[in-house]
Amino acid sequence: MTDLLTNAAEFTVSEIAQAVRRTVEENFGYVRVRGEISGFRGQHASGHAYFTLKDENASIDAVVWKTSFARLAFKPQEGLEVIATGRLTTFPRSSKYQIVIENLEPAGAGALMALLEERRKKLAAEGLFARERKRPLPYLPRVIGVVTSPTGAVIRDILHRLADRFPSHVIVWPVRVQGETSAAEVVAAIEGFNAFTPDGPIPRPDLLIVARGGGSIEDLWSFNEEIVVRAVAASGIPLISAVGHETDTTLIDYVADMRAPTPTAAAEAAVPVRSELIGYVEDLGLRQRNGARRIASNLRDRMRAASAGLPRPADLVAPQRQRLDHAGANLLTALRHTSQAKAITLARIAPRLSPRVLEREVRELRTRLDYAARRLDPAIARIIESRSQRLTGLDKLMSSLSYENVLARGYAVVRRSDGAVVSGRAALNPGDMIDIQFSDGDVGATVSGAPARPRRRQKLQSDNDSQESLF
């Protein structure tokens, strides 16, 4: 026994690990493994993802490299049953084997439905599916934007239906409607249409249609992606969802402003029937014309009924015309009778209107006027004399009180150069120009030296008959 152990080949740990790795990779190339994801905590800082696939009896470590993770149509989620496609290998450092996953898909429709329901509840809790968020569609959109595949039957059905109902300006944004990049392309199309400006080179659509034909839940999964749902919710343009057939339901159906069972139904909901619209407008015009005629007819009947109770214009003026005729017929006779009556009256008073009578009345009036004038002259003379005596007395009083009389007694009036009267010596300074008024004229003078002290008044010199200087 000892010899057998001594003759056994000796391996290093690394050699054993490499041998096991080659054996596993050679015997298990690409495999499909079904299991439940456990221990997934999101991508690592390096971009790789690590988790465990398990069933009721065993588990296996799984890794998704960064480059493969970006291409996955379905991202790993905790508790989701999936089918992983990849290569088996070992991790020598921990003596464990693992699967390097290159593709990941839910294990059957049940898993997808469970994931879809979980996502639906999450978005509904955020209020994205609330009815009050939905907006009415424009009645007659000028421009319609369609997000769909440019090569499928869907776009042909939409264009054909729009042409039949109401030809419109349609802008198609081509996208893939399934596959790894489908969701990102749909999001880019919705955001791109919303980024258009009304006055830009490409007109901004008034309505959007996101459409795709029918298919399995896996085929329609792009329209269940959270990024697509949020892009539809954020759209500033009303949007119709027309994904799949009538029985197919995706998450964007809940958030869109309207859900159409088919792409053709979406085109029918987008525009009215042109012929029906023309007929409706013509019917409204006909009803308007008939209504106007009925109103005019009713007003005409009311006017006729009202005019029947009014007298004729000729009847209104007939009494006045008759009175005028009678007055015209009696006018000549009345003038003749009036003229005769006035002639008789004039003949009766003519003897009293002789010139002698008028001259007598004139003489009497002139006599009365002369008598009044003789009585008026003495009274006026007395008034004038009284007023003259009073005026003479006032003049004498004014002369006696005038300052000129004071000047005649030897006084003088001193004024400054500006004409102001000097009332005291404090108002004068040496060098001031003054004017002295005497009774017989004015004399100019200049103040010299300090202001003089008050002195007693001196008599005037007898030889020149003038007042002595006070300065």
Disulfide bonds with the S-S distance in Angstrom:
none
